[in-house]
Amino acid sequence: IWGYNDWIPTLENLKGTTFVVTAYTLEEAEEDYDVLKKYGSEEIWKAESNPFCSYIERNTQTSPNNRVYRENAAWQAWRM
């Protein structure tokens, strides 16, 4: 969600729902937190490592500080 304005209409349409947000890294999930709070979301559970994430490393040449990227590596739940 962080860094992509394309998500704003989706967030607006999620009002009245509970949803899970995933991210490639825990750091990205923490950045998503800031965006979700800005749009009035209520946190159900904090960003944490997802035990069901992919174990295949995603080849990302632009990753800062050599972070390891994995599909759904972190998750958090919210209510709008």
N, C-alpha and C positions, 0 to 999 in steps of 0.2 A: 504494500500500500504506500509506504514511504517512497517518495520520489516519482510517483506516477499520478498525475492529476486525473487520469482516466478513471480512477477508482471513485472519485467524488460522487458521480451520479449513482453508483452502486451503493455507497454508504447511505445516501439519502433514501434510497429505496428499501434499505434494510430496517428502517424505523419499525419498532414493534416486534423485532425478531431477536433470536439468540443465534450466534454464529461463531465459528472457529476460524482463526486466521493462521496460516502457516507461513514460514519463511525459510530461506536457504541457510541462515545462520541465526544464532541467538542474538547477535548484535543487530541484525536487520529486524528481528522481531521487536527488539527494544525501541528501534526507530519507528516502527509501525505503531507502537504504544502512543507516542506523541501525537501522531495523526489521529488516531482513534479517540483520544481524549479531547482533542480540538473539536471534533464533530459531535461531542456530547455522549459518547458511548460509555457504558458502565462496565467496568472490568469484572469478569466472573472468576477467571484465574489468570495469574501472571504468566508472562512469557517464560517458557521452560523448554528444555530439550524434549523432543518427541521420541519416545521409545520405539515408535513404529516408523521412523524415518527410513529413507533409502540408505543403504550402506555403500552405494556406488557414488564415488566422488564426481562432482560435476566439474568439468574442465572450464574454468573461468579465468581468463588471462588478466582481467582487470581487477581481480580481488585485492582489496587492501590488506596489507600486512600478511600476505600469504594465507588468508583464511581458507578453510576447507568448506566448500559448498556442497550441500546434499539436498535433494528434494525433501521438503517437509521436515527439515532438521529441527525446527522449533515450532511451537504452537502456543496459542493463547485463546481464551474464550471471552466473548463480549456480548452485551445486550444493548440494543439501540433504543 
